[in-house]
Amino acid sequence: MKALLVSPFIPDTFWSFKHILKFIRKKAAHIPLGLITVGAMLPREWDIRLVDMNVETLTDDMIKWSDMVFMSAMVVQKQSVMEIVNRSRNLGKKIVAGGPLFTSAAEDYSDIDHLVLNEAEITFPLFLSDLATGNLKHIYSSGVKPDITRTPLPRWDLINMNYYASMSIQYSRGCPFDCEFCDIVNLNGRRPRVKSNEQMIAELEILYKFGWRGRLFIVDDNFIGNRVKVKSFLRVLIPWQQARDYPFSLYTEASVNLAQDEELMQLMTSGGFDSVFLGLETPEEECLAECGKHQNLSINLLEAVKTIQRNGMEVMGGFIIGFDNDPPNIFERQIKFIQNSGVVKAMIGLLNAIPGTRLYQRLQEEGRLLQDCTGDNCDGSLNFVPRMDAQTLRDGYQAVLNNLYSPKQYYDRVLEFLKDYKPVRRRRVDRLEITAFFRSILYLGILDKGKSKIYYWKLLITAFLFHRESFGEAVSSAIFGYHFRKLLSKGN
């Protein structure tokens, strides 16, 4: 059997970081972790090829070579998915699809030959068994949550690591919190399931032996969902990193209650974590209550951010505008909170109702749904009727973006971050970062137009004089600002 594994194209979004890639001479920010894990579940005697459309072109010859085309996708990739489906069908190839896009909206993809939904550890073996007997079904689904200690090691040999800015591994699935707008509980459940310490070290060892050094994304729904287990893993991770002089700098997603556990923060930074993404959402408490974000109500959000920064981790933040309880001044309040917090990488999106969420179900019952969501919550689209006037909401949202990612406001926010950030160890400087630094001088300090270059040089001089231990973070933040401004100019 010849299997072609295809990762669909991801459009230019907050998370794609496409405009950063030229600074580091990479083709994509993240790897198709799901596909290389599925690749490890395929029979070893199969001939397997993987095409990531974010780093190379999918040609007709590639499709013709295969006996069957496999793909995994998120909602944001659905336009590329339809291209792959149409091309594969025209060339007479059967298609097998899985991942969040198809699990949440299987009814929209009845024309795909085989849908392998939910978690692959359960449903993919059922598909392979039926394939062997020639008795394939259209849909394979299961509500069973697998023991992920049995998940196979990803097939790292299927990708070219040199194309990517970061590698990814997974420690856990599931989140103990059930926010109304989030589809994680629907996909992975509320009880966090974790891999064994031995399993994680084995994955790290493979990456290390493959020669990877640098950024490593722990792609969990909530890394600290099971704090007892995660502390156990971190106590094993720390000596492993120390013995190899910290080859990996780690980042992940977590809930804001991380700030209430000093031991956990210290274990994370000692293990090599230098940044964490938090769903901060909004400074309006009524909106937090509305969406069931109770963990954010039990803590001072601004102080939580500062606490994590002081403990050696940069906070990346997710923010949402468009809640039913948003007051008229929510736009000014979001700007003030984000500026004062020093959250440099602030993902500010309009609320969207994703299929499979409690929000989607509620809005459907209220007759307020308009269309499918795009999967890009930063593109200014609305797929439901908001309580606030829709045009007022869109205009206010655009004003927030224009303010926060204007050069002055952005660079001021970087300085606010540097004021509180206390790195635990000296940053590892490799050739990639040296290349990024000199390219930032070219693109941001010389070629950039208007006042942006003035703020860039002011940031570098201030960081060199007063925050020398965080100089690398200052350069990195300047480069990310370039990406955000490019996105903003595309949307205007």
LINVENSUL-V955993 format. One record per pair of residues at least 24 apart in sequence whose ideal C-beta (glycine too) atoms are under 6 Angstrom apart, sorted by the first residue. I is the first residue (numbers start at 0). GAP is how many residues later the second one is. Records with the same first field share a line. If there is no record, write none. Layout:
# LINVENSUL-V955993
I->GAP  GAP
This chain:
# LINVENSUL-V955993
0->45  66
1->45  64  65
2->39  43  45  65  67
3->45  62  65
4->30  34  45  65
5->45  65  78
6->25  28  45
7->45  65  69  72  73
8->44  71
9->44  67
12->363
13->333  364
16->466
18->464  467
19->459  463
22->413  416  456
23->141  408  412
25->139
26->28  136
27->26  27  136
28->136
29->136  138
30->128  133  137
32->135
33->38
34->37
35->118  119  122
36->117
37->82
38->116  119
39->112  114  115
40->83
49->108
54->108
62->25  28  30
63->27
67->26
68->24  26
69->26
70->26
71->26  27
72->26  28
73->26  27
74->26  300
75->299  300
103->251  252
104->250
114->24
115->24
116->24
117->24
118->27
120->25  30
121->24
144->44
147->45  47
148->46  47  50
155->54
160->51
165->49  51
166->40  45  49
167->49  51
168->34
169->49
170->24  47  49
171->48  53
174->46  47  50
175->49
176->118
177->114
178->112  113  114
179->111  112  178  179
180->110  176  178
182->171  173  174
183->37
185->170
187->33
191->33  34
193->32  35
196->36  39
199->33
200->39
207->39
212->34
214->34
215->32  34
216->34
217->32  34
219->32
221->32  33
222->29  31
223->30  34
230->36
233->33  37
236->34
237->32  33
240->31
245->26
247->24
248->25
250->24
251->24
252->24
254->40
255->40  48
256->38
258->45  48  49
264->46
268->43  155
272->40
274->38  39
275->37
276->39
277->37  39
278->39
279->37
280->39
282->50  54
285->39
286->36  38
289->33  34  35
301->39
304->36
305->114
308->111  112
309->110  112
311->110  111  112
314->28
315->29
316->26  29
317->29
318->27  29
319->29  31
320->29  76
321->28  29  64  71
323->63
325->62
330->65  68  69
333->66
334->65  68
337->66
338->74
341->74  75
343->69  70  73  133
344->135
347->52
348->28  29
349->32  47
351->25  31
352->30  31
400->87
404->79  80  83
406->44  45  48
409->71
410->44  48
413->45  63
417->49  52
420->49
422->46  47
426->45
436->38
439->35  38  39
443->34
